[in-house]
Amino acid sequence: MIPKETVDKIIDESRIEEVISDFVALKKRGVNLLGNCPFHNEKTPSFTVSPAKGIYKCFGCGVSGNAVNFVMEHEQMSYPEALKYLAKKYNITVEEKEISPDEKLKINKRESLFLISQFAKEQFRKNLSETDEGKSVGLGYFKSRGISDEMIDKFGLGYSFEERNHFTKIALDKGYKKDLLLDSGLTSERNNKLFDRFFGRIIFPIHNLSGRTIGFGARILQSNKKSAKYLNSPETPIYHKSDVLYGLYLAKRAMIQNDNCFLVEGYTDVISLHQKGIENVVASSGTSLTKGQIKLIKRFTPNITVLYDGDEAGIKASFRGIDLILSEGMNVKVVTFPNGEDPDSFARSNTLVELEEYIEEKKQDFISFKASTLLKEAKNDPIKRAGLIKEVVQSISIIPDMIVRSVYTQDASKLLNIAEQTLVNELNKARRLNFEKEQKIKGNSNPTKFDSLSQNSITQDIEGKSLEKSNLPKDEQQKKLNQENNYNEAYLLRLLLKYGHYEISVNNSNQNDELNKDIMDAKKQHQITVAQMVIEDISHDEIEFKNSQHKSIWEVFKNKFYEGEIPTEKFFLRSNEANLVKQVINITEERHRLNNWKKHSIYVTTEQDKIKLAITVALNRLKLGRIKSEIKEVNEKLKSFTSSEEINDLLMHLSILNQAKLTLSLALGRNL
């Protein structure tokens, strides 16, 4: 259990822009920061971070929260785990009681996998640095590759013994369960016997974006045709190979600073470049590049420079992966090293200046690189040349930006010595085929659109186009009515959270009578807070919030008011309930704000200037919505009742409701 004062300190010292910048490239936009949302795929940034409020909100997919919520959602952590992560980032000491054996049993499987992975990493490190076999075999290999002690520590490199069950025995002795070892992929079972997955190999720990160990890559040191040279952890709940890039945890800041990511193939490529001083580098770990990996890079920069060794077969095999990068709207450059060289060997045999100069001199855009590579292979064969033109056109066709496509088409025309119009025709054909494929895929799904209720639709309904007389089907009428009620509840809560502490003048007479007066007698007025006005009005009319999340916010607000405190949105944003925080942000945050027109001597009336009117309108809209719902319920009952006495009672009730509806509609019409 983390003490409340420590939780408050963590929240107070966590700067949301710093926390999110570790995972997302943010750019200044007025008083806020803007970036691509890490929770859904988007080409136009809609992920907004407000340093002043300490919140984030994506206007594309709707996710929102504070710094703790972001870490929880992005890193799939629990609330205490996210607090510890932030405490570590801001050097805040967290003192908590020792976990008892019973509490250990309650740790979920995911957290247990993190724990066993961290334990394995530490054990492999000890094997490397504290044992004779580790020093002579594992450390000897790293030294032969020129890897320094600093890099060994930085990347947490280790060694697994030749003994087939060395790690498993130690883990079992330390109290880790057999099922956990098997689930983590660190141990395998054959013929009722347990074996280490990694033995006789050097170990490369793999980390997630927050630096937690999630898996391992391992290289065999002895020549063995029956064993794979490299072996990775299997898929687990915390390790998905297609969504992981080796070294990203250590590269993300440099990627943002340099606005570029170097993409290499192997672990040692990353380590050697780091050792030389180039840190904005990640590896696909020998696998074909995936969309998940590309999206990870895109969070930090739209620019990728792929560093290839001189193997032409490997280069051609990677074309599909680079096409995926282009389809995400990213900019791709390519650098090839001389035959027999790879980024690792080239970095070791050259100075940092020589390495940077070589990359700068040799890099070229991918389309030109692909065309020149295929031209070498095609030579003068017309069939092969036609095929390569189609391949180049296909790569250009998947680029989302029209101007970039046009520029590449012009360059390809010159390079391939073919009329630009011919390429344009082929390009249009390819794009049409791509579009048809997309439509077929979309046609198999049935996405639903959130039908937000506009201000206009509410005004129309107030003016008399009632839902009861609508030609819409009953279920659509109910849906629209529910949306209207949700909107009304949310708007009232928004005013409460923003202006609940404001003082306004009210008439001592009945509020409904007040609505019909044009002139107020100042002697009969007194000052109360907006919060008091709303709570008294809603309590008097016994109105309940229908939306469960709105109801939760209302109950907390009301209870705090009765305790002598008027909570603001900041109070709710400190909650450990992620859903509550998200709902409060959704209610209070506005995508578009009025500019500061006052500096131009232009004065715009806002709800803050007329808060009493805004509250009165909001209350009456809420009441009108409830009355409409009740009218609908009474009309439904009339269809099923047969007793004349019951029908007369309902008709009398319906008459009262319609009169109340008319009164509120007239009042709203005047105030609007």
Residue pairs with C-beta under 8 A, 6 or more apart in sequence:
1 96
1 97
2 80
2 83
2 84
2 94
2 96
3 95
3 96
6 87
6 92
6 94
6 95
7 83
7 576
8 574
9 92
10 68
10 83
10 86
10 87
10 90
10 92
10 94
11 66
11 67
11 68
11 574
13 90
13 92
14 54
14 67
14 68
14 86
14 89
14 90
15 51
15 54
15 67
16 49
16 50
16 51
16 54
16 55
16 56
16 66
16 67
16 70
17 26
17 33
17 49
17 51
18 89
19 67
19 70
19 71
19 86
19 89
20 26
20 33
20 35
20 49
20 56
20 67
20 70
21 256
22 209
22 210
22 252
22 253
23 38
23 74
23 209
23 252
23 299
24 35
24 36
24 38
24 47
24 299
24 300
25 35
25 36
25 255
25 256
25 299
25 300
25 301
26 33
26 34
26 35
26 49
27 33
27 34
27 35
27 45
28 34
29 48
31 50
31 51
31 52
32 48
32 49
32 50
32 51
33 48
33 49
33 50
33 51
34 45
34 46
34 47
34 48
34 49
35 45
35 47
35 49
35 299
36 42
36 45
36 47
36 298
36 299
37 45
37 46
37 47
37 58
37 60
37 61
37 63
38 47
38 74
38 299
39 58
39 61
39 63
39 73
39 74
40 58
40 60
40 61
40 63
41 295
42 60
43 328
43 329
43 400
46 58
46 59
46 60
47 56
47 57
47 58
47 60
48 56
48 57
48 58
48 59
48 591
49 55
49 56
50 56
50 57
50 589
53 569
53 570
53 573
54 66
54 67
54 573
55 64
55 65
55 66
55 573
55 585
55 589
56 63
56 64
56 65
56 66
56 70
57 63
57 64
57 585
57 586
57 589
58 64
59 591
62 586
63 73
63 582
64 581
64 582
64 585
64 586
64 589
65 72
65 73
65 578
65 581
65 582
65 585
66 573
66 574
66 581
67 86
68 79
68 82
68 83
68 86
68 576
69 82
69 578
69 581
69 582
71 77
71 82
71 85
71 86
71 210
72 78
72 79
72 81
72 82
72 578
73 578
74 209
75 81
75 82
75 85
75 208
75 209
75 210
75 212
76 110
77 85
77 210
78 108
78 111
79 576
79 578
81 111
83 94
84 94
85 210
86 92
87 93
87 94
107 115
109 180
109 183
109 237
110 237
110 238
112 180
113 180
113 183
113 184
113 236
113 237
113 238
114 212
114 213
114 214
114 238
116 171
116 176
116 180
116 181
116 184
116 186
117 184
117 186
117 212
117 213
117 214
117 215
117 216
117 238
118 212
118 213
119 171
119 174
119 176
120 167
120 171
120 184
120 186
120 213
120 216
121 156
121 158
121 203
121 205
121 213
121 216
123 158
123 167
123 170
123 171
124 158
124 159
124 160
124 167
124 198
124 203
124 205
124 216
125 156
125 157
125 158
126 134
126 158
127 133
127 134
127 138
127 158
127 159
127 160
127 161
128 134
128 135
128 138
128 139
128 152
128 157
128 158
128 159
128 202
128 203
129 135
129 139
131 161
133 159
133 161
133 162
134 159
134 161
137 159
137 221
138 158
138 159
138 202
138 221
139 152
139 159
141 202
141 221
142 152
142 157
142 202
145 268
145 272
145 344
145 348
146 272
146 275
146 348
147 157
147 268
147 271
147 272
147 275
148 275
150 275
151 157
151 271
151 274
151 275
154 250
154 274
155 204
155 205
155 247
155 250
155 271
155 274
156 205
156 213
157 202
157 203
157 204
157 205
158 202
158 203
158 205
159 201
159 202
159 203
160 166
160 167
160 196
160 198
160 199
160 200
160 201
160 203
160 218
161 167
161 199
161 200
162 199
162 200
163 196
163 199
164 195
164 196
164 199
165 193
165 194
165 195
165 196
166 196
166 199
167 186
167 187
167 196
167 198
168 181
168 186
168 187
168 194
168 195
168 196
171 181
171 186
171 187
172 178
172 181
178 187
178 194
181 187
181 194
182 188
182 189
183 236
183 237
184 233
184 236
185 197
185 215
185 233
185 234
185 236
185 239
186 196
186 197
186 198
186 216
186 233
187 194
187 195
187 196
187 197
188 194
188 195
188 196
188 197
189 195
197 231
197 233
197 234
198 216
198 218
198 231
200 220
200 221
200 222
201 218
201 219
201 220
201 221
201 231
202 218
202 219
202 221
203 216
203 217
203 218
204 216
204 217
204 218
204 219
204 246
204 267
205 213
205 215
205 216
206 213
206 214
206 215
206 216
206 217
206 232
206 233
206 239
206 244
206 246
206 285
207 213
207 214
207 248
207 249
208 214
208 238
208 244
208 249
209 248
209 249
209 252
209 296
210 249
211 249
214 233
214 236
214 238
214 239
214 244
215 232
215 233
215 236
215 238
215 239
215 241
215 244
216 232
216 233
217 230
217 231
217 232
217 233
217 246
217 267
217 285
218 230
218 231
218 232
219 229
219 230
219 267
220 227
220 228
220 229
220 230
220 231
230 286
232 241
232 285
233 239
235 241
240 292
241 285
241 287
242 287
242 290
242 292
242 293
243 290
243 292
243 293
243 296
244 285
244 293
245 282
245 283
245 284
245 285
245 293
245 296
245 297
246 267
246 270
246 282
246 283
246 284
246 285
247 270
247 274
247 281
247 282
247 283
248 282
248 296
248 297
250 274
250 279
251 261
251 270
251 279
251 280
251 281
251 282
252 300
253 279
254 279
254 280
255 261
255 280
255 297
255 300
255 301
256 300
256 301
257 280
258 280
258 301
259 301
259 302
259 303
260 280
260 301
260 303
260 304
260 305
261 280
261 281
261 282
261 297
261 300
261 301
261 303
261 304
261 305
262 273
262 278
262 280
262 281
262 282
262 304
262 305
262 306
262 307
262 343
263 281
263 282
263 283
263 284
263 289
263 297
263 304
263 305
263 306
263 307
264 270
264 273
264 281
264 282
264 283
264 284
264 307
264 343
265 283
265 284
265 285
265 286
265 309
265 314
265 342
266 283
266 285
266 286
266 342
266 344
267 283
267 285
268 344
269 281
269 283
269 307
269 342
269 343
269 344
269 347
270 281
270 282
270 283
271 344
272 343
272 344
272 345
272 347
272 348
273 279
273 281
273 343
273 347
274 281
275 347
276 347
276 352
276 355
277 352
278 347
278 352
278 355
278 356
280 301
281 307
282 297
284 293
284 321
288 317
288 318
288 320
288 321
289 318
289 321
289 322
289 324
289 325
290 321
290 324
291 324
291 328
294 324
294 325
294 328
294 330
295 328
297 304
297 330
298 328
298 330
302 329
302 330
302 331
303 330
303 331
303 333
304 325
304 330
304 331
304 332
304 333
305 332
305 333
305 334
305 335
305 359
305 363
306 318
306 322
306 332
306 333
306 334
306 335
306 366
307 335
307 337
307 343
307 359
308 314
308 315
308 318
308 334
308 335
308 336
308 337
309 336
309 337
309 341
309 342
309 343
310 336
310 337
310 338
310 339
310 340
310 341
310 342
312 373
315 336
315 373
316 373
319 370
319 391
319 395
322 332
322 334
322 366
322 370
322 395
323 394
323 395
323 398
325 332
325 366
326 332
326 366
326 395
326 398
326 399
327 398
327 399
327 400
329 399
329 400
329 401
331 365
332 365
332 366
333 363
333 364
333 365
333 366
334 363
334 364
334 365
334 366
334 369
335 358
335 359
335 362
335 363
336 362
337 343
337 346
338 346
346 355
346 358
347 355
350 358
365 408
365 411
366 395
367 392
367 395
367 396
367 408
367 411
367 412
368 411
368 412
368 415
370 391
370 392
370 395
371 388
371 392
371 412
371 415
371 416
372 415
374 388
374 391
374 392
375 385
375 388
375 415
375 416
377 384
377 388
378 384
378 385
378 387
378 388
385 416
388 416
389 416
389 418
389 423
389 426
390 426
392 412
392 416
393 412
393 423
393 426
393 427
393 430
394 430
396 405
396 408
396 409
396 412
396 423
396 427
397 405
397 427
397 430
397 431
397 434
398 434
399 405
399 408
405 427
409 420
409 423
409 424
409 427
410 420
412 418
412 423
413 419
413 420
413 423
416 423
451 479
451 483
452 483
453 480
453 483
453 484
453 486
453 487
457 480
457 484
458 484
458 487
458 621
459 672
461 467
461 484
462 624
462 665
462 668
462 669
462 672
463 669
464 665
466 628
467 477
467 480
467 481
467 628
467 632
468 477
468 628
468 631
468 632
468 635
470 477
470 480
472 480
477 632
478 632
481 625
481 628
481 629
481 632
482 546
484 625
484 628
485 546
485 547
485 622
485 625
485 626
485 629
486 546
486 547
486 550
488 618
488 621
488 622
488 625
489 545
489 546
489 547
489 550
489 622
490 547
490 550
490 586
490 587
491 618
491 621
492 534
492 615
492 618
492 619
492 621
492 622
493 550
493 553
493 554
493 557
493 587
494 587
494 588
495 530
495 534
495 607
495 611
495 614
495 615
495 618
496 530
496 531
496 534
496 557
497 553
497 557
497 567
497 568
497 569
497 572
497 584
497 587
497 588
498 568
498 569
498 588
498 608
499 530
499 608
499 611
499 615
500 529
500 530
500 531
500 534
500 557
500 561
500 566
500 567
500 568
501 529
501 530
501 531
501 566
501 568
502 529
502 530
502 611
503 527
503 528
503 529
503 530
504 527
504 528
504 529
504 530
504 533
504 611
504 612
504 615
505 525
505 526
505 527
505 612
506 514
506 525
506 526
506 527
506 528
506 533
506 612
507 514
507 517
507 520
507 521
507 524
507 525
508 524
508 525
508 526
509 524
511 537
512 663
514 520
515 616
515 620
515 667
516 667
529 566
530 611
530 615
531 557
531 561
531 566
532 561
533 615
534 615
534 619
535 558
535 561
537 619
538 619
538 622
541 623
543 622
543 623
543 626
544 551
545 551
545 554
549 579
549 580
549 583
550 583
552 580
552 583
553 572
553 580
553 583
553 584
553 587
556 567
556 572
556 580
557 567
560 566
560 567
560 571
561 567
569 584
569 588
572 580
572 581
572 584
573 581
573 584
573 585
575 581
594 604
594 606
597 603
597 604
607 614
613 671
616 671
617 668
617 671
617 672
620 664
620 667
620 668
620 671
621 668
623 660
623 664
624 661
624 664
624 665
624 668
627 657
627 660
627 661
627 664
628 661
630 657
631 654
631 657
631 658
631 661
634 650
634 653
634 654
634 657
635 654
637 650
638 647
638 650
638 651
638 654
641 647
641 650
